[in-house]
Every structure is written in C-alpha cells, then in structure tokens.
Amino acid sequence: MRHRNGGFKLGRNTSHRRALLRNLVTSVILEDRVETTLTKAKAVRPHVEKMITLGKKGDLHSRRQALAFLQTREAVTRLFATVAPRYGARVGGYLRITRSGFQQGDNAEKAFIELLGAEHELDEKRQKREELRTKRREEMQKQLAEDQKPEDGSNQPGKE
C-alpha cells in the first residue's frame, strides 16, 4: 500500500523519472509551452515553479542550484534573464495546464503546460512560422509555374 506516499511514479524507476522531469522542466523554460500527457504535466508543475522561484532570488547559490537541475546553460540564462523577472510581483502560480484531447496510440489524455504571461512571445513565434510558411508556399508555386511553362521544343524527341 502507498498510503501517504505522495508524488507521481509515472511507471518509471527513479533515475528515469528524474531524467524525464529534468527534460520537461528544461523544455518548458526554453519553449514557454510544451504538450505532454496530463499526468506528466501535473508532475512537472512543482519543479518548474521551484526553478522560477530560484530565478526570482537571482543570487549565485540559486543559479548554481538551477544549473544542477536544468539540462543546458541556455535554459539557466533564459530562466534568470527573461522568465523569472516576468513574475516579480507574483507569488506562485506561474503555470497553466490546459487539456488538449487524447493521444492517438494509447488514448492518454494530452495537455499543454505553459508559462503565464508568455502569450506575447508565443504569438510572435506563431507569426514568424506563418510568414515562413507563406514564403515557402510562394516559392513552391513560383517553382511549379516555371516547371509548367511550355518549352521551345528544342528537347522534344523527333524534332531535329
């Protein structure tokens, strides 16, 4: 029986679970929004909140603690430079978990875990992706139009 044993096991051993949570926390800090299963999102929430609290302290010891948990130095610099200052006046509650349907293979419930206040940056990323898509689409249509042009007949067989 697991009475009064809190926490999420996630069907993994300790080292695998720790690696999974570290990867998810790093991804949330770098990307602002990650889609995963609902249980993993609920499991990773306290870890991300602890990292943001360390970022709000901003001292050397907090930076070293964050560096010991996060996977990359880029994540630590982003945490201390952009993510943590965003929540200067807020005391906890830095994340939003939004359910987003079910997974195709095993019907597990999917969810987005995202940082609050990151809507502006996410909109900018979405806009850049749209611009790239339209640019690529125009280039492909231009290429297709060039390929569809009737040739002058010099390469057709039978005409010499």
C-alpha positions as CSV (number, residue, x, y, z in Angstrom):
1,M,0.0,0.0,0.0
2,R,1.2,3.5,-0.8
3,H,-0.6,5.4,2.0
4,R,0.8,8.9,2.5
5,N,3.4,8.4,-0.2
6,G,3.0,11.4,-2.4
7,G,4.3,12.2,-5.8
8,F,4.0,10.7,-9.2
9,K,5.8,7.4,-10.1
10,L,4.9,7.7,-13.8
11,G,5.7,4.0,-14.3
12,R,9.5,4.6,-14.2
13,N,12.3,3.9,-11.9
14,T,13.9,6.8,-10.0
15,S,16.7,7.7,-12.4
16,H,14.4,7.6,-15.5
17,R,11.7,9.6,-13.8
18,R,14.3,12.2,-12.7
19,A,15.7,12.5,-16.2
20,L,12.2,12.8,-17.7
21,L,11.3,15.6,-15.2
22,R,14.5,17.5,-15.8
23,N,14.0,17.3,-19.6
24,L,10.4,18.6,-19.3
25,V,11.4,21.4,-17.0
26,T,14.2,22.5,-19.3
27,S,11.8,22.4,-22.3
28,V,9.1,24.4,-20.5
29,I,11.7,27.1,-19.6
30,L,13.1,27.3,-23.1
31,E,9.9,27.0,-25.2
32,D,7.3,28.5,-22.8
33,R,4.8,25.9,-23.9
34,V,5.1,22.1,-24.1
35,E,2.5,19.4,-25.0
36,T,2.7,16.2,-22.9
37,T,0.4,13.9,-21.1
38,L,-1.8,15.3,-18.3
39,T,-0.1,13.3,-15.6
40,K,3.4,14.4,-16.6
41,A,2.2,18.0,-16.8
42,K,0.9,17.7,-13.2
43,A,4.1,16.0,-12.1
44,V,6.4,18.7,-13.6
45,R,4.5,21.7,-12.3
46,P,6.2,21.9,-8.8
47,H,9.6,21.5,-10.4
48,V,9.1,24.4,-12.8
49,E,7.7,26.6,-10.0
50,K,10.7,25.9,-7.9
51,M,13.0,26.8,-10.7
52,I,11.2,30.1,-11.3
53,T,11.4,30.8,-7.5
54,L,15.2,30.2,-7.7
55,G,15.3,32.6,-10.7
56,K,13.5,35.3,-8.7
57,K,16.0,35.1,-5.9
58,G,18.8,35.7,-8.5
59,D,21.8,35.1,-6.3
60,L,24.8,32.9,-7.1
61,H,23.6,30.0,-5.0
62,S,20.2,29.9,-6.7
63,R,21.9,30.0,-10.1
64,R,24.1,27.0,-9.1
65,Q,21.1,25.1,-7.8
66,A,19.2,25.7,-11.1
67,L,22.3,24.7,-13.1
68,A,22.4,21.4,-11.2
69,F,18.9,20.6,-12.2
70,L,18.4,22.1,-15.7
71,Q,20.0,20.4,-18.7
72,T,21.6,23.4,-20.5
73,R,23.2,26.6,-19.7
74,E,20.9,28.4,-22.2
75,A,17.9,27.3,-20.0
76,V,19.6,28.8,-16.9
77,T,20.4,32.1,-18.6
78,R,16.8,32.3,-20.0
79,L,15.4,31.5,-16.6
80,F,17.3,34.2,-14.8
81,A,17.2,36.8,-17.6
82,T,13.7,36.6,-19.1
83,V,11.4,34.1,-17.3
84,A,11.9,35.0,-13.7
85,P,11.7,38.8,-14.0
86,R,8.3,38.3,-15.7
87,Y,6.9,37.1,-12.3
88,G,8.4,39.6,-10.0
89,A,5.2,40.6,-8.2
90,R,3.5,37.2,-8.4
91,V,3.8,34.7,-5.6
92,G,3.5,31.2,-7.1
93,G,1.1,30.0,-9.8
94,Y,3.4,30.6,-12.8
95,L,2.0,27.8,-15.0
96,R,-1.2,26.9,-16.8
97,I,-2.2,23.3,-17.7
98,T,-4.7,23.1,-20.5
99,R,-6.2,19.8,-21.6
100,S,-5.9,19.2,-25.3
101,G,-7.5,15.9,-26.2
102,F,-6.3,12.4,-26.3
103,Q,-3.1,10.7,-27.6
104,Q,-3.5,8.6,-30.8
105,G,-1.8,5.4,-29.7
106,D,-2.8,4.7,-26.1
107,N,-5.7,7.3,-25.6
108,A,-3.7,9.0,-22.9
109,E,-5.0,12.5,-22.1
110,K,-2.8,15.2,-23.5
111,A,-2.3,18.7,-22.1
112,F,-0.4,21.8,-22.7
113,I,1.8,23.2,-19.9
114,E,2.6,26.8,-20.4
115,L,4.1,29.7,-18.6
116,L,1.6,32.5,-17.8
117,G,2.4,35.8,-19.5
118,A,4.2,34.2,-22.4
119,E,1.3,34.8,-24.8
120,H,3.1,37.7,-26.5
121,E,6.2,35.6,-27.2
122,L,4.2,32.7,-28.4
123,D,2.2,35.0,-30.7
124,E,5.5,36.3,-32.2
125,K,6.7,32.7,-32.7
126,R,3.4,31.8,-34.4
127,Q,3.6,34.8,-36.6
128,K,7.1,34.1,-37.7
129,R,6.1,30.5,-38.6
130,E,3.2,31.8,-40.6
131,E,5.5,34.1,-42.5
132,L,7.9,31.3,-43.3
133,R,5.1,29.1,-44.4
134,T,3.7,31.7,-46.8
135,K,7.1,32.5,-48.2
136,R,7.8,28.8,-48.8
137,R,4.4,28.3,-50.4
138,E,5.0,31.3,-52.7
139,E,8.5,29.9,-53.7
140,M,6.9,26.4,-54.4
141,Q,4.2,28.0,-56.5
142,K,6.8,30.0,-58.4
143,Q,8.9,26.9,-59.0
144,L,5.8,24.9,-60.2
145,A,4.9,27.8,-62.6
146,E,8.4,27.7,-64.0
147,D,8.3,23.9,-64.5
148,Q,4.8,24.1,-66.1
149,K,5.9,26.6,-68.8
150,P,5.9,25.1,-72.3
151,E,9.3,24.7,-73.6
152,D,10.5,26.0,-77.0
153,G,10.6,22.4,-78.5
154,S,14.4,22.0,-78.7
155,N,14.5,19.0,-76.3
156,Q,11.5,17.2,-77.8
157,P,12.3,13.9,-79.5
158,G,11.7,13.6,-83.2
159,K,12.4,17.2,-84.0
160,E,15.9,17.7,-85.2
